[in-house]
Amino acid sequence: MNRLLYTFLFYLALPFILGRLWWRGLKAPAYRERWLERLGLFKPKNKMGKQPLWIHAVSVGEVLAIVPLVKLIQARYPDIPIVMTTMTPTGAERVKASFADTVTHYYCPYDLPCALKRFIKKLNPRACVIVETELWPNLVNSCAHSVIPLLVANARLSERSARGYMRFSTLARQMLEQINMIAVQNEIDGQRFLDLGLPSRSMSVTGSIKFDVKAPEGSERLAYALRQMWGESRKVLIGASTHEGEESELIAVYQQLLSDYPDLLLVVVPRHPERFDRVAELIKQAGLKLARRSLGQQPESRTQVYLGDTMGELMKLLAAADIAFVGGSLVERGGHNPLEPAVLKKPVIMGPHYFNFQLICDSLQQAGGLTVVSDADGLAGELRRLLDDTELLSSQGQAGYQFVMQNQGALEKLYALTDEYCLKD
């Protein structure tokens, strides 16, 4: 398939895409807000003295990953405005929470030449940085046509994604040849890009900036305050970034554990806010005593499940836990970042589906900071092992922390490339 055919098919699919946007708005009304921006129709929010740097991060995970780089750019080039685009409202909320008014947010236009042309003409960016894997043929072509340098930051390409691109090898090769630089997380991902047609001169291995994650400022103090409210002697299990199908499994495992660990507190933090109410209902249906953070409720001695149904507080809740299960891994979502609990010295457990973080998870497992289980029964067994052995719990948390510390340093390498391709006049 070439780009013209791809574009024709995209235009045909547009009514269905807009219909899906409207349908998603039934559960999450924010999807219906500012929807014209997705067609490149928007009024610039402020006048910019200099050409802005455009950073595209599809959703929450990508926004969180790029925060350290953006903060570094703001510190070293305070006069360069920054515009961030996302595809999801949760990503938009994360941009606002991370940067307040120091970064301007728009929804990224769909991958249609007319929408992108309007967007680029109004924004007039100095360069574009795409975070991780959000590669769209017309977006890349529009940047190349307008002579806008394009850098893909913290890039990763799973084996599954590479097979998908390979089905459209002509389109993938055309797109990759137009990218100025791809900063990949590791040699394996880099080779997959090269196999798809990326010129070797356009690739640099910088490592993953996810390793440059830091414990939140005052995390120990915040954890202490939460534990005072929850009960200092209680063990706390957190299910972080859980997806549909995982909460029910986690609740069932928790109920199995209660007979031997009656004081165990379960903290559940669903990945998507539109599911908060549904997860609350699941907990109530299981007959468990629930407290919801969004309602200002704090667990008391009788509370069994604490629902972290707020945005931007996952690291705080992780800091207060003893053991972390990272979601998206018992179901086939590819998992989420295990380094966030690891840097907080928490032993990490994941299911078998972690292909989005394959190399990181395999390496963290080898280092002793992560245990991979095959199903809910395996999860229950591993939790019992950790709850019964305080020294093991502590040593696994320390092993994960040391692994993160040993692999930091990608941020400065990525900044150097960003400076070269995107920031210098």
C-alpha positions as CSV (number, residue, x, y, z in Angstrom):
1,M,0.0,0.0,0.0
2,N,1.3,3.5,-0.8
3,R,0.4,6.7,1.0
4,L,-2.2,7.9,-1.6
5,L,-4.2,4.7,-1.1
6,Y,-3.8,4.9,2.6
7,T,-5.1,8.5,2.6
8,F,-8.1,7.6,0.4
9,L,-9.0,4.8,2.8
10,F,-8.6,7.1,5.8
11,Y,-11.0,9.6,4.3
12,L,-13.6,6.8,3.7
13,A,-13.2,5.8,7.3
14,L,-13.5,9.3,8.7
15,P,-17.3,9.2,9.4
16,F,-16.8,6.0,11.4
17,I,-13.9,7.5,13.3
18,L,-16.0,10.5,14.2
19,G,-18.9,8.2,15.1
20,R,-16.6,6.3,17.5
21,L,-15.4,9.6,19.0
22,W,-19.1,10.5,19.7
23,W,-19.8,7.0,21.1
24,R,-16.8,7.2,23.4
25,G,-18.2,10.5,24.6
26,L,-21.2,8.6,26.1
27,K,-18.9,7.3,28.8
28,A,-16.2,10.0,28.8
29,P,-17.8,13.3,27.8
30,A,-14.4,14.9,27.3
31,Y,-14.0,13.1,24.0
32,R,-16.7,15.4,22.6
33,E,-15.0,18.5,23.6
34,R,-12.8,20.5,21.2
35,W,-13.3,17.8,18.6
36,L,-12.8,20.3,15.7
37,E,-9.1,20.4,16.7
38,R,-8.9,16.8,15.4
39,L,-9.7,18.2,12.0
40,G,-7.1,21.0,12.3
41,L,-9.7,23.6,13.0
42,F,-8.7,25.7,16.0
43,K,-8.0,29.2,17.1
44,P,-4.4,29.6,18.5
45,K,-4.6,30.1,22.2
46,N,-1.9,32.7,22.5
47,K,0.5,34.6,20.4
48,M,4.0,33.2,20.4
49,G,7.0,35.3,19.9
50,K,9.1,32.4,18.6
51,Q,8.2,29.3,16.6
52,P,7.0,26.7,19.1
53,L,8.4,23.2,19.6
54,W,5.6,20.7,18.8
55,I,5.6,17.5,20.9
56,H,3.1,14.8,20.2
57,A,2.4,12.3,23.0
58,V,-0.6,10.1,22.3
59,S,-1.9,9.6,25.9
60,V,-1.0,9.5,29.6
61,G,1.9,7.0,29.4
62,E,3.7,9.0,26.7
63,V,3.1,12.3,28.4
64,L,4.6,11.0,31.6
65,A,7.6,9.6,29.7
66,I,8.4,12.9,28.1
67,V,7.9,15.1,31.1
68,P,11.6,15.1,32.2
69,L,12.7,16.1,28.7
70,V,10.2,18.9,28.5
71,K,11.2,20.2,31.9
72,L,14.9,20.2,30.8
73,I,14.1,22.1,27.6
74,Q,12.1,24.7,29.5
75,A,15.0,25.2,31.9
76,R,17.6,25.6,29.2
77,Y,15.5,27.3,26.5
78,P,12.9,29.3,28.5
79,D,12.1,31.5,25.5
80,I,11.0,28.7,23.2
81,P,7.2,28.0,23.5
82,I,6.1,24.4,23.7
83,V,2.9,22.9,22.3
84,M,1.9,19.4,23.2
85,T,-0.7,17.4,21.3
86,T,-2.4,14.2,22.5
87,M,-5.1,11.9,21.2
88,T,-7.0,11.3,24.5
89,P,-8.6,13.6,27.1
90,T,-6.7,11.8,29.8
91,G,-3.5,12.7,28.0
92,A,-4.7,16.3,27.9
93,E,-5.4,16.3,31.6
94,R,-1.9,14.9,32.3
95,V,-0.4,17.8,30.2
96,K,-2.3,20.3,32.3
97,A,-1.4,18.6,35.6
98,S,2.3,18.4,34.6
99,F,2.9,21.9,33.1
100,A,-0.1,24.1,34.0
101,D,-0.1,27.0,31.6
102,T,3.6,26.7,30.6
103,V,2.7,24.3,27.8
104,T,-0.1,24.8,25.3
105,H,-2.3,21.8,24.6
106,Y,-4.3,20.8,21.4
107,Y,-5.7,17.5,20.2
108,C,-3.6,16.2,17.4
109,P,-5.3,16.3,14.0
110,Y,-6.3,13.0,12.4
111,D,-3.8,11.7,9.8
112,L,-5.4,13.6,6.9
113,P,-3.4,15.9,4.7
114,C,-6.0,18.7,4.8
115,A,-6.2,18.6,8.7
116,L,-2.5,18.5,9.1
117,K,-1.9,21.3,6.6
118,R,-4.3,23.6,8.5
119,F,-2.7,22.7,11.8
120,I,0.9,23.2,10.7
121,K,0.0,26.5,9.0
122,K,-1.5,28.0,12.1
123,L,1.1,26.5,14.5
124,N,4.2,27.1,12.4
125,P,6.4,24.8,14.5
126,R,10.1,24.9,14.5
127,A,10.3,21.1,14.8
128,C,8.2,18.1,15.9
129,V,9.1,15.5,18.5
130,I,7.0,12.3,18.5
131,V,7.1,10.3,21.7
132,E,7.7,6.5,21.4
133,T,5.6,4.9,18.7
134,E,2.9,7.2,17.4
135,L,4.0,7.2,13.7
136,W,1.5,8.3,11.1
137,P,2.4,8.5,7.4
138,N,0.7,11.8,6.6
139,L,1.9,13.5,9.7
140,V,5.5,12.5,8.9
141,N,5.0,13.6,5.2
142,S,3.5,16.9,6.2
143,C,6.5,17.7,8.4
144,A,8.9,16.8,5.6
145,H,6.9,18.8,3.0
146,S,7.0,21.9,5.3
147,V,10.7,21.3,6.1
148,I,10.0,20.7,9.8
149,P,12.6,18.6,11.5
150,L,11.1,15.5,13.0
151,L,12.6,13.5,15.9
152,V,11.1,10.3,17.4
153,A,12.0,10.3,21.0
154,N,12.3,7.3,23.3
155,A,11.2,5.1,20.4
156,R,10.3,1.5,20.8
157,L,9.0,-1.1,18.4
158,S,7.7,-4.4,19.7
159,E,7.9,-7.5,17.6
160,R,4.2,-7.5,17.2
161,S,4.2,-3.8,15.9
162,A,7.0,-4.5,13.6
163,R,5.0,-7.4,12.0
164,G,2.1,-5.0,11.6
165,Y,4.3,-2.4,9.8
166,M,5.8,-5.1,7.6
167,R,2.4,-5.9,6.1
168,F,2.5,-2.4,4.6
169,S,6.2,-2.4,3.9
170,T,6.1,0.2,1.1
171,L,4.2,2.7,3.2
172,A,6.4,2.1,6.2
173,R,9.6,2.5,4.2
174,Q,8.4,5.8,2.6
175,M,7.5,7.1,6.1
176,L,10.8,6.1,7.8
177,E,12.9,7.7,5.0
178,Q,11.3,11.1,5.8
179,I,12.2,11.1,9.5
180,N,15.3,13.0,10.5
181,M,16.2,11.0,13.6
182,I,14.8,8.1,15.7
183,A,16.2,7.9,19.2
184,V,15.6,4.2,20.1
185,Q,15.5,2.7,23.6
186,N,17.7,-0.3,22.7
187,E,19.6,-2.1,19.9
188,I,16.8,-4.7,19.4
189,D,14.1,-2.0,18.7
190,G,16.7,-0.2,16.5
191,Q,17.3,-3.2,14.4
192,R,13.5,-3.6,13.8
193,F,13.3,0.0,12.5
194,L,16.3,-0.7,10.2
195,D,14.7,-3.9,8.9
196,L,11.6,-1.8,8.0
197,G,13.7,0.6,5.9
198,L,15.0,3.3,8.3
199,P,18.4,4.6,7.0
200,S,21.1,3.8,9.6
201,R,22.2,7.5,9.6
202,S,18.8,8.3,11.1
203,M,19.0,6.1,14.1
204,S,20.7,6.6,17.5
205,V,20.5,4.3,20.5
206,T,20.0,6.5,23.6
207,G,18.4,4.1,26.1
208,S,15.0,4.6,27.7
209,I,14.2,7.8,29.5
210,K,11.7,5.8,31.5
211,F,14.8,4.8,33.6
212,D,15.2,8.5,34.5
213,V,12.1,8.3,36.5
214,K,12.4,9.8,40.0
215,A,10.5,9.3,43.2
216,P,8.1,12.2,43.7
217,E,9.4,15.0,45.8
218,G,8.5,14.3,49.4
219,S,7.3,10.8,48.5
220,E,8.5,9.4,51.9
221,R,6.6,12.1,53.7
222,L,3.5,11.5,51.6
223,A,3.7,7.7,52.1
224,Y,4.1,8.1,55.8
225,A,1.0,10.4,56.0
226,L,-1.1,7.9,54.0
227,R,0.1,5.0,56.1
228,Q,-0.8,6.9,59.3
229,M,-4.3,7.1,58.0
230,W,-4.5,3.6,56.7
231,G,-2.8,1.9,59.6
232,E,1.0,1.6,59.9
233,S,0.9,-2.2,60.6
234,R,-1.3,-3.1,57.6
235,K,0.3,-4.6,54.5
236,V,-0.8,-2.7,51.4
237,L,-1.2,-4.3,47.9
238,I,-1.7,-1.9,45.0
239,G,-3.1,-2.8,41.6
240,A,-1.7,-0.1,39.4
241,S,-3.1,0.9,35.9
242,T,-5.6,-2.0,35.8
243,H,-7.8,-2.8,32.8
244,E,-11.2,-4.3,32.4
245,G,-11.0,-8.0,33.4
246,E,-8.1,-7.4,35.8
247,E,-10.0,-5.8,38.7
248,S,-12.3,-8.8,39.0
249,E,-9.3,-11.1,39.1
250,L,-7.5,-8.9,41.6
251,I,-10.6,-8.8,43.8
252,A,-11.0,-12.6,43.7
253,V,-7.3,-13.0,44.7
254,Y,-7.7,-10.5,47.5
255,Q,-10.7,-12.4,48.9
256,Q,-8.6,-15.6,48.9
257,L,-5.9,-13.9,50.9
258,L,-8.2,-12.3,53.5
259,S,-8.5,-15.5,55.6
260,D,-4.7,-15.5,56.2
261,Y,-4.1,-11.8,56.1
262,P,-7.3,-10.1,57.4
263,D,-5.7,-6.7,57.7
264,L,-4.4,-6.6,54.1
265,L,-5.5,-3.4,52.3
266,L,-6.1,-3.5,48.5
267,V,-5.6,-0.2,46.6
268,V,-6.9,-0.3,43.0
269,V,-6.0,2.4,40.5
270,P,-7.8,1.8,37.1
271,R,-6.0,3.0,34.0
272,H,-8.9,4.8,32.5
273,P,-11.1,7.3,34.5
274,E,-14.3,6.4,32.6
275,R,-14.1,3.1,34.3
276,F,-13.9,4.4,37.9
277,D,-17.6,4.0,38.7
278,R,-17.8,0.6,37.1
279,V,-14.8,-0.6,39.3
280,A,-16.5,0.8,42.4
281,E,-19.5,-1.3,41.6
282,L,-17.4,-4.4,41.1
283,I,-15.9,-3.9,44.6
284,K,-19.3,-3.3,46.2
285,Q,-20.8,-6.4,44.4
286,A,-18.0,-8.5,45.9
287,G,-19.2,-7.4,49.4
288,L,-16.0,-5.6,50.3
289,K,-15.9,-2.4,52.3
290,L,-14.9,0.4,49.9
291,A,-13.4,3.9,50.3
292,R,-13.0,6.2,47.3
293,R,-10.2,8.8,47.1
294,S,-12.2,11.1,44.7
295,L,-14.8,11.5,47.5
296,G,-12.2,12.4,50.1
297,Q,-12.8,9.1,51.9
298,Q,-9.8,7.6,53.8
299,P,-9.6,4.0,54.7
300,E,-10.3,3.2,58.3
301,S,-9.5,-0.1,60.1
302,R,-12.5,-1.8,58.6
303,T,-11.9,-0.6,55.0
304,Q,-10.8,-3.4,52.7
305,V,-10.4,-1.7,49.3
306,Y,-9.3,1.9,48.6
307,L,-10.1,3.0,45.0
308,G,-7.6,5.5,43.6
309,D,-10.1,7.2,41.3
310,T,-8.2,10.4,40.8
311,M,-5.8,11.5,38.1
312,G,-2.0,12.1,38.6
313,E,-1.6,10.4,42.0
314,L,-0.4,7.0,41.1
315,M,3.1,7.6,42.3
316,K,1.9,8.8,45.6
317,L,-0.2,5.7,46.1
318,L,2.6,3.5,44.9
319,A,4.9,5.1,47.5
320,A,2.6,4.1,50.3
321,A,2.2,0.5,49.2
322,D,4.2,-2.6,50.1
323,I,3.7,-4.7,46.9
324,A,2.8,-3.5,43.4
325,F,0.9,-5.4,40.7
326,V,1.3,-3.6,37.4
327,G,-1.8,-3.9,35.2
328,G,-2.4,-4.4,31.5
329,S,-0.5,-7.6,31.9
330,L,-3.1,-10.2,33.0
331,V,-5.0,-9.2,29.9
332,E,-3.5,-8.6,26.5
333,R,-2.8,-4.9,26.7
334,G,1.0,-5.2,26.7
335,G,1.5,-4.0,30.3
336,H,2.6,-0.7,31.8
337,N,5.8,0.8,33.2
338,P,7.2,-1.4,36.0
339,L,10.0,1.1,36.7
340,E,7.6,3.5,38.6
341,P,7.1,1.1,41.5
342,A,10.7,-0.2,41.2
343,V,12.2,3.3,41.8
344,L,10.1,3.4,45.0
345,K,11.7,0.1,46.1
346,K,8.5,-1.9,45.7
347,P,8.6,-5.5,44.6
348,V,6.7,-5.7,41.3
349,I,4.4,-8.4,39.9
350,M,3.1,-8.6,36.4
351,G,1.1,-11.0,34.3
352,P,2.5,-12.7,31.1
353,H,1.3,-9.9,28.6
354,Y,4.0,-7.2,28.9
355,F,5.1,-7.0,25.3
356,N,5.0,-3.1,25.4
357,F,7.9,-3.3,27.9
358,Q,9.5,-6.6,26.9
359,L,13.2,-5.7,27.3
360,I,12.7,-3.6,30.4
361,C,10.5,-6.3,32.1
362,D,12.9,-9.2,31.1
363,S,15.9,-7.2,32.4
364,L,14.1,-6.2,35.7
365,Q,13.1,-9.8,36.2
366,Q,16.7,-10.9,35.7
367,A,17.8,-8.3,38.2
368,G,15.4,-9.8,40.8
369,G,12.9,-6.8,41.0
370,L,10.0,-8.3,39.0
371,T,8.1,-11.5,39.2
372,V,6.0,-12.6,36.2
373,V,3.0,-14.8,36.9
374,S,1.0,-16.7,34.3
375,D,-2.5,-16.1,35.8
376,A,-4.5,-15.1,38.9
377,D,-3.5,-18.3,40.7
378,G,0.1,-17.5,40.2
379,L,-0.5,-14.0,41.4
380,A,-2.1,-15.3,44.6
381,G,0.9,-17.6,45.2
382,E,3.5,-14.9,44.7
383,L,1.6,-12.5,47.0
384,R,1.6,-15.1,49.7
385,R,5.3,-15.7,49.3
386,L,6.0,-12.0,49.7
387,L,3.5,-11.4,52.6
388,D,5.1,-14.3,54.5
389,D,8.7,-13.1,54.1
390,T,9.4,-9.5,55.0
391,E,13.1,-9.9,54.1
392,L,12.2,-11.2,50.6
393,L,9.8,-8.3,50.1
394,S,12.5,-5.8,51.0
395,S,15.3,-7.4,49.0
396,Q,13.1,-7.6,45.8
397,G,12.2,-3.9,46.2
398,Q,15.9,-3.0,46.7
399,A,17.0,-5.1,43.7
400,G,14.5,-3.3,41.4
401,Y,15.7,0.1,42.7
402,Q,19.3,-0.7,42.0
403,F,18.4,-1.8,38.5
404,V,16.7,1.5,37.8
405,M,19.7,3.5,39.2
406,Q,22.2,1.5,37.1
407,N,20.4,2.3,33.8
408,Q,19.8,6.0,34.2
409,G,21.4,8.5,31.9
410,A,19.2,8.4,28.7
411,L,17.7,11.8,29.3
412,E,20.9,13.8,28.6
413,K,21.5,11.7,25.4
414,L,18.0,12.4,24.2
415,Y,18.3,16.1,25.1
416,A,21.5,16.4,23.0
417,L,19.7,15.0,19.9
418,T,16.7,17.3,20.6
419,D,19.0,20.2,20.9
420,E,20.7,19.4,17.6
421,Y,17.6,18.7,15.5
422,C,14.9,20.8,17.1
423,L,16.1,23.7,19.3
424,K,19.1,25.4,17.8
425,D,18.4,28.2,15.4
